[in-house]
Amino acid sequence: MSLRLISLNVWGGRIHAPLLRYLAGAEADVLCLQEVVRTAGFAADWLDYRDGDLVLPQRTHLFEEIRVALPAHDGLFSPTARGILFDGENPVSSEFGLATFVRNSLPIIGQAQDFVHGGFRADGWGAHPRARNAHGIRLFHYAGGFPVTIVQIHGLRDVAGKGDTPARLAQAEALVDIVERLWRCGERLIVCGDFNVLPDSVTFDALARLGLTDLVTTRGFTDTRTSLYEKPGRYADYMLVTPNVEVVEFDVVAEPEVSDHRALMLRFK
């Protein structure tokens, strides 16, 4: 029996109802989600993120809403920072980060979580490029009789673009370090997420040392963004596997559009 994995940058829940319908109906065993919002002690459904002239609606309780939509899954939240969103002109403290949801029939037998750039901030989002983290889980698949390690990342955003920088080189090495803390050499390994880099990045040279190959570029996909993304440079999301991961099906999902990123869907043994 195969397992189904989805990786998706959920864009703060801006496409809220379609996103929840998609996640609830996707029948994924593991979901690796980036740009997830969690806000404690505030009732409103929507808040605004502001960064200069940029204003983005954010779903206040997105993590909890996804958890309710996935009652057969255990949810894990990994924040990068606690900063300010706005209810009108009223500031509201909110957390932002990664969320991993795992079907509760799959035991989590190991975890690793750390920062690949910067560190946790409790006093605001900070200057760009902001702190970013990675979260990994090691699962056991009873029906298949094997363990698998799955690590997700949301790579740093640089206002200068997605080209390689010293910070991105350091990020790649930090990601490899997190993987090596958790993964047992010779077992199945999957690394996925919104890397915020181009296909020729040194990030992939670092990950190749672990035997990882990207499925997006090697299977001919040239776009991981939806029509809601209007900028050039349409690579951002990747999914890499070791050779012992048997790929049953892989897709960069074009429809439905539930974010400015496309979901990556892998069915594997």
Buried (B, 14 or more C-beta within 10 A) or exposed (E): EBBBBBBBBBBBBBBBEEBBEBBBEBEBBBBBBBBBBBBEEBEEEBBBBEEEEEEBBBBBBBBBBBBEBBEEBBBBBBBBBBBBBBBEEEEBBBBBBBBBBBBEEBEBEBBBBBBBBBEBBEEEBBEEBBBBBBBBBBBBBEEBEBBBBBBBBBBBBBEEEBEBBEBBBEBBEBBBEBBEBBBEEEBBBBBBBBBBBBBEBBBBEBBEEBBBBBBBBEEEBEEBBBEEBEEEEEBBBBBBBBEEBEBEEBBBBEEBBBBBBBBBBBBBB
